[in-house]
Amino acid sequence: MDFNIPQRAQDLAAKVRQFVDDVVIPYESREDSDHLPDDVIVEMRSKAKAAGIYTPHLPKELGGHGLSHVETAAVFMAAGRSLIGPVALNCAAPDEGNMHLLHKAANPEQAQRYLKPLVDGKFRSCFGMTEPAQGVGADASMVKSTAKRDGDEWILNGHKWFTTGAMGAGFCIFAAVTNPNVKAHEGVTLFLVPMDTPGFTVKRMIPVLGTHGPGGHCEMVIKDVRVPHSAILGKEGEGFKLMQIRLGPARLTHCMRWIGAAERALDLMAHRATEREAFKVKLMDHQNSQWSVADSVVELHAAKLITLHAAWKLDQGDEARQETSMAKLYASEAVNRVFDRAVQMMGGLGYSGDTPIERFFREGRAFRIYDGPSEVHRMVIARDFFRKIQKAPPKVNWVGF
């Protein structure tokens, strides 16, 4: 692996960081209890477009910079310094992952109808996979929503849960079982469904520990929704395959953005330690403060390296399932430890809403759950390692057995 970030990505990341610090962070005070007002988002995005950093992750033909996964990592870490940085650049979840999937799988008509307006910021999107029954989310093969063929149409029914961004979205990428008689991985199909389709109902925003963000985290009820056969994304039965195309890179981009937020938290806690005194000594001179900073520096460095390595593997054409799982597991737990240390070191100030630290602490907790909880990634990593050992057992001499 080449550890050098290409110069163009370094330059773009520096530009994005400057934009986030100078333009985006002042907008943080404009957030209400749920999210930024739509007009503020439009205003930020117009400035991002003027700065030439809007949708940086997309190919050049879609107005982006045509970045590799490694280059994207450098840019997304810079954007993630503010939780609204990715929103300003239109590279936030779930839209960023949906753009990636549509670019890979949509036909020209679908791209014109859904991808182009999504890129232009004319509407938002959501991804309907998680369901309340049977805990569908960690295990995408347990989808229970159904789609039954009726001539040239499909009839959709289901109950979706924690569909991020659903309230006010323009369309949903909806996962449903089209063939219950085959293996789960072969019987799921993805459908592109406009949110105003009769019977496609957003029931509510689910109350959460953090804030909602644009569109919230929603419960949806789908009752006898009719869509044309042309609504299928990709091919019938390809849903699970397409979900993996989306979820692998998407869980890595979550790592990139959250590492950026954790780096800002580290900057703030360290700066506070240089100013505040306790027992007639600056916090920075107390050993416990030094250890908190040191542990955070080391863990974030490791999180960046493991994320960049997974990105590099993707750039080589590898599916990198093991590496993306390792990155998601390690980064999600590392950034939460950094946020916790930042709250502790900053004391009442870190616990208050006067700094972004308490927001990072609340919002970051979900990172250990979505796009695969830590327990599932540990299972995947261990399972793959055991499989490797069984294929090539080590030469051992069990003395005494």
Buried (B, 14 or more C-beta within 10 A) or exposed (E): EEEEBBEEBBEBBEBBBEBBBEBBBEBBEBBEEBBBEEEBBEBBBEBBBEBEBBBBBBEEEBBBBEBBBBBBBBBBBBBBBBBBBBBBBBBBBBBBBBBBBBBEBBEEEBBEBBBBBBBBBEBBBBBBBBBBEEEBBBEBEBBBBBBBEEEEBBBBBBBBBBBBBBBBBBBBBBBBBBBEEEEBBBBBBBBBBBBEBEBBBBEBBBEBEBBBBBBBBBBBBBEEBEBEEEBBBBEBBBBBBBBBBBBBBBBBBBBBBBBBBBBBBBEBBBEBBEEBEEEEEEBBEBEEBEEBBEBBBEBBEEBBBBBBBBBBBBBEEEEBBBBBBBBBBBBBBBBBBBBBBBBBBBEEBBBEEEBBBBBBBBBBBBBBBBBBBBEBBBBBBEEEEEEEEEEEEEEEEEEEE
